């Protein structure tokens, strides 16, 4: 039965329809794999009984000819998505034990289409992190190891549990979220495909908020095609989210294999950073060569305000976080630590409930929004954001169809290697990804190579707003051109 977990989502979907195996068999194979992989700490909550019940229902619908687009497909759900009757923590002590009485719109869409829930996946606390080391429930361990080394590596963050579970063959795909790179960076670190859709493409209803103007739901999967299949089910207008855009959802899978002939691919000169590792630079050059060989035209472009994106992001995101996290006060739900009066209770609850990184960002956000500093920091950061968006608009108006960049400045690093002394060192991991969130554009990370240490490396493709189809077609060309990356060796089994 273990061979079933090695299939792609697309292949599993077809196999179920052809009755080569059952949804229950698929679910059991993944449940067994999850039980053997607890050393990765990818799941906060496992839901095997729920998975088997959903799988039995799927088998019934398949038998009747009523199968949905994802019928019987086992998925993992990032523990930022509210799931009715199943604990949702956002990786934080302050929400430990919280069981939502409602379902997020994205997960409701997945269940509508027949998907099966295996459990809730670990993440950086409130999605604040680039390594999945800030979770109250402990760090996620990457299934990857450097050649000749047993040193534990990070899977990237904040969607580290999602990326690790997909890479370790614990689920066919996983929901994730991306505020500044939290889908694309862990996908690049783990040899998986992850897309951050256009802001508004997927509903944010029922997803625990970090920075509301930046957060966006998206999938992590094993292949570009699998990610396209998942996004079609996840996306759609939702009246419960006023930022959700009322637009038709295309058949993203149909764009896979469309090719890039005569497309114009932009290469932004500002993304060539001082000190960029040679293997990242070489991978980017190789990506350009693949585009040319597939018939695309290449043009150097300028995105002049890129240099300001990271500092502007780390003003806007903490500002919104400080506002969003004010609701966690020990009064209505979640953790409550008693105090001598209500103010003392607030202080004790928040001090005990929030981890170090979350407290840091709340304090930064409160500072930049405070009287006397609002104009100097927050307003200026929003102006930079407008200029970043205008840079992309100018590039696309010049005839550029998509933009090719590295996904991350390095391959995966060791647990505890970055950020312990200087948090900015960790924040620099988002240098290639935050611009996409600031501009509200779609971006996809796709496996493209292997580092000198034997670790996955990814390329990023950025597209026009609501043109995810072009991203899937470009990413598929990269996927087909790049050397095949074998799954990590199962040291944990």
SVG drawing of the C-alpha trace seen along z (x, -y; Angstrom):
<svg xmlns="http://www.w3.org/2000/svg" viewBox="-25 -63 55 65">
<polyline fill="none" stroke="black" stroke-width="0.4" points="0.0,0.0 3.0,-2.3 3.4,-2.8 0.2,-4.8 1.8,-7.7 4.4,-8.0 1.7,-9.0 1.1,-12.6 -2.2,-14.1 -3.2,-14.0 -2.3,-10.3 -4.1,-9.5 -7.2,-11.3 -7.2,-9.3 -6.5,-6.1 -9.5,-6.6 -11.8,-7.3 -10.5,-4.2 -11.1,-2.2 -7.5,-1.0 -7.7,-1.6 -10.1,-3.0 -10.2,-6.3 -10.0,-4.4 -6.9,-2.6 -5.3,-6.0 -6.3,-7.4 -4.9,-4.4 -1.6,-4.6 -1.1,-8.2 -2.2,-7.7 0.5,-5.0 3.1,-7.3 2.2,-10.1 2.5,-7.8 6.0,-6.8 7.1,-10.4 6.3,-12.0 10.0,-12.9 9.4,-15.6 6.7,-17.2 4.8,-18.3 1.4,-17.8 0.0,-19.5 -3.2,-17.5 -3.7,-14.2 -7.3,-13.3 -7.2,-9.6 -10.8,-8.7 -12.1,-11.8 -10.0,-11.0 -11.3,-7.4 -14.9,-8.6 -14.4,-11.2 -12.7,-8.6 -15.6,-6.1 -18.0,-8.8 -15.8,-9.5 -15.8,-5.9 -19.6,-6.0 -19.8,-9.0 -17.3,-7.5 -19.4,-4.3 -22.5,-6.4 -20.7,-8.4 -21.0,-11.6 -17.3,-12.2 -16.0,-15.8 -12.8,-17.2 -10.8,-16.2 -12.8,-13.1 -10.9,-11.0 -7.6,-13.0 -5.9,-13.1 -4.7,-16.6 -3.0,-18.4 -4.4,-21.7 -2.2,-24.4 -3.2,-25.1 -4.1,-28.7 -7.3,-27.6 -10.3,-27.2 -11.8,-23.7 -15.1,-23.0 -14.8,-20.7 -11.0,-20.3 -8.6,-22.4 -7.1,-25.4 -4.1,-27.0 -2.1,-29.1 0.9,-27.5 0.4,-29.5 -0.2,-28.7 -2.8,-31.5 -5.1,-29.5 -4.3,-26.1 -7.5,-24.2 -9.6,-26.5 -12.1,-24.4 -13.8,-26.6 -17.6,-26.1 -17.3,-27.0 -15.2,-26.2 -12.9,-28.5 -14.2,-29.1 -11.1,-27.6 -11.3,-24.3 -15.1,-24.2 -14.4,-24.5 -12.0,-21.5 -14.5,-19.4 -17.2,-20.4 -15.0,-18.9 -14.4,-15.7 -11.0,-16.1 -10.1,-14.2 -8.5,-15.8 -5.5,-14.1 -4.9,-16.7 -3.7,-20.2 -0.1,-21.1 2.5,-22.9 3.6,-26.4 5.5,-29.4 3.4,-31.0 0.7,-33.2 2.6,-32.6 5.4,-34.9 8.7,-33.3 10.8,-32.0 12.0,-28.7 9.1,-27.1 11.1,-27.5 8.7,-29.9 5.8,-27.4 4.7,-26.8 4.5,-23.1 8.1,-22.9 10.0,-23.3 9.2,-21.3 12.2,-19.3 12.8,-19.1 12.8,-15.7 15.9,-16.8 19.4,-16.4 22.7,-17.7 24.8,-15.1 26.9,-13.3 25.3,-15.1 22.6,-14.3 22.2,-18.0 18.5,-18.8 17.4,-21.4 14.5,-23.9 11.7,-23.4 11.2,-27.1 8.3,-29.1 5.8,-29.9 4.1,-27.0 6.9,-24.6 4.6,-21.8 2.8,-22.0 6.0,-21.9 7.6,-19.1 4.5,-16.9 4.2,-17.2 7.9,-16.6 7.9,-13.6 4.9,-12.0 2.6,-12.4 -0.1,-14.0 -0.7,-14.8 -1.0,-18.5 -1.5,-21.0 -3.1,-24.4 -0.7,-27.1 -0.7,-30.9 1.7,-33.6 2.2,-37.0 5.7,-37.7 6.9,-34.4 5.5,-31.8 4.4,-29.5 7.2,-30.1 10.2,-29.9 9.3,-26.6 8.4,-25.2 11.8,-26.1 13.5,-24.7 11.8,-21.3 11.6,-20.6 7.9,-21.2 5.7,-23.6 3.9,-26.4 1.8,-29.3 0.8,-32.5 -2.2,-33.6 -3.2,-37.2 -4.5,-39.0 -8.3,-38.4 -8.2,-35.2 -8.9,-33.0 -11.1,-33.9 -9.4,-34.8 -12.6,-34.0 -11.8,-31.6 -8.0,-32.0 -6.4,-33.4 -5.1,-36.9 -1.5,-38.0 -1.4,-41.0 -4.8,-41.4 -3.7,-43.4 -0.9,-40.9 -2.2,-37.4 -3.3,-35.1 -4.2,-31.4 -2.6,-29.0 -1.5,-25.4 1.8,-23.5 2.0,-20.3 4.5,-17.9 4.1,-19.2 3.0,-22.3 0.0,-20.4 -1.0,-19.3 -0.8,-22.9 -3.0,-24.0 -5.6,-21.3 -5.7,-22.4 -5.9,-26.1 -9.0,-25.7 -10.9,-24.2 -9.5,-26.7 -10.2,-29.8 -13.5,-31.7 -15.5,-34.7 -16.8,-34.7 -19.3,-37.3 -17.9,-36.7 -14.6,-38.3 -14.8,-41.8 -11.3,-41.5 -12.4,-38.4 -12.7,-39.3 -15.8,-38.3 -14.1,-36.8 -14.5,-33.5 -12.0,-30.8 -10.1,-29.5 -9.2,-25.9 -5.7,-26.3 -4.8,-22.7 -5.5,-23.5 -2.7,-26.0 -0.1,-23.4 1.7,-22.3 0.6,-25.4 4.3,-26.3 6.0,-29.7 6.6,-30.2 6.7,-33.9 6.1,-34.9 8.3,-37.8 10.1,-37.0 11.5,-39.9 14.7,-39.6 14.9,-42.3 18.4,-43.6 17.7,-44.7 17.4,-41.1 21.1,-40.5 22.3,-41.0 25.8,-41.6 27.0,-38.4 24.5,-36.2 25.8,-32.6 27.1,-31.4 24.8,-28.4 21.7,-30.8 23.1,-33.0 23.9,-30.0 20.4,-28.5 18.9,-31.8 21.0,-31.9 20.0,-28.3 16.4,-29.2 16.8,-32.0 18.4,-29.4 15.4,-27.1 13.0,-29.9 15.0,-30.7 15.1,-27.1 11.4,-26.8 10.8,-29.8 10.4,-32.6 11.9,-36.1 14.1,-37.5 14.3,-41.2 16.1,-42.8 13.7,-45.0 14.1,-47.4 12.1,-47.3 13.9,-50.3 12.0,-50.3 12.9,-46.6 15.6,-47.8 13.0,-49.3 10.6,-46.4 11.9,-44.5 12.1,-47.4 8.7,-48.6 7.2,-45.1 8.6,-44.9 6.7,-48.0 3.4,-47.3 3.1,-43.6 3.9,-44.2 1.5,-47.2 -1.3,-45.1 -0.3,-42.2 -0.4,-44.4 -4.0,-45.4 -5.2,-41.9 -3.7,-40.2 -5.3,-42.7 -8.3,-40.4 -6.4,-37.7 -7.0,-39.1 -8.0,-36.1 -11.7,-37.3 -13.6,-35.6 -11.6,-32.4 -8.2,-30.9 -5.8,-31.1 -6.6,-33.0 -4.1,-33.6 -5.8,-35.0 -4.6,-38.4 -5.5,-40.7 -7.6,-42.9 -8.6,-42.9 -5.5,-44.8 -3.2,-42.4 -5.1,-39.5 -4.6,-41.0 -0.9,-41.4 -0.3,-38.0 -2.4,-36.2 -0.6,-37.9 2.9,-37.5 2.3,-33.8 0.3,-33.2 2.6,-34.8 6.1,-33.6 9.1,-35.8 8.9,-36.6 5.2,-37.4 5.8,-39.7 8.6,-41.4 6.4,-42.1 3.5,-43.3 5.8,-45.8 7.2,-47.0 3.8,-47.3 2.4,-49.2 5.4,-51.6 5.1,-52.4 1.4,-53.1 1.8,-55.3 1.3,-59.1 4.4,-60.9 5.7,-57.8 2.7,-56.9 3.6,-59.4 7.3,-58.8 7.0,-55.0 3.7,-53.5 2.6,-56.2 6.0,-56.3 6.0,-52.5 2.6,-52.6 3.9,-55.1 6.8,-52.8 4.3,-50.0 2.5,-52.1 5.8,-52.7 6.6,-49.0 3.3,-48.2 3.8,-50.9 7.2,-49.4 5.5,-46.1 2.8,-47.8 5.3,-49.6 7.1,-46.3 3.9,-44.5 2.7,-47.5 5.9,-47.3 4.9,-43.8 6.4,-41.6 4.3,-38.4 6.1,-37.1 9.1,-37.8 11.8,-35.2 13.8,-35.4 15.4,-33.2 12.9,-32.1 15.4,-32.2 18.8,-33.6 20.2,-30.3 19.2,-26.6 17.7,-25.4 19.8,-26.1 20.2,-24.3 17.9,-24.7 19.1,-27.6 21.5,-28.8 19.9,-32.2 18.1,-34.9 19.1,-34.0 21.4,-37.0 20.0,-39.3 16.3,-38.9 17.1,-40.8 19.3,-37.9 16.2,-35.7 14.1,-38.5 16.5,-38.6 15.3,-35.2 12.2,-37.0 14.2,-39.3 13.0,-37.9 9.4,-37.2 8.0,-40.2 7.7,-42.5 5.0,-40.1 2.9,-40.5 3.4,-44.3 2.1,-44.5 -0.7,-41.9 0.6,-39.9 0.7,-36.1 4.0,-34.3 5.0,-30.6 8.1,-28.7 9.1,-25.6 11.9,-23.1 14.8,-23.9 18.0,-22.4 20.1,-20.9 22.7,-22.8 26.3,-21.6 25.1,-20.1 22.4,-18.1 19.5,-20.3 16.6,-21.6 16.7,-25.0 13.8,-26.9 13.0,-29.6 10.2,-32.1 7.9,-33.3 5.9,-36.5 2.9,-37.3 0.2,-39.9 -2.7,-40.2 -5.2,-37.3 -3.0,-35.7 -2.0,-32.6 -2.5,-30.6 0.7,-32.1 2.5,-31.3 1.5,-27.7 2.6,-27.4 6.0,-29.0 6.5,-27.0 5.7,-23.8 8.4,-24.5 10.9,-25.0 9.7,-21.8 10.1,-19.8 13.5,-21.4 15.1,-21.0 16.8,-17.7 14.4,-15.6 14.7,-15.9 14.4,-12.5 12.4,-12.5 14.4,-12.8 15.7,-9.6 13.3,-8.4 15.7,-8.7 12.7,-9.1 10.9,-5.9"/>
</svg>
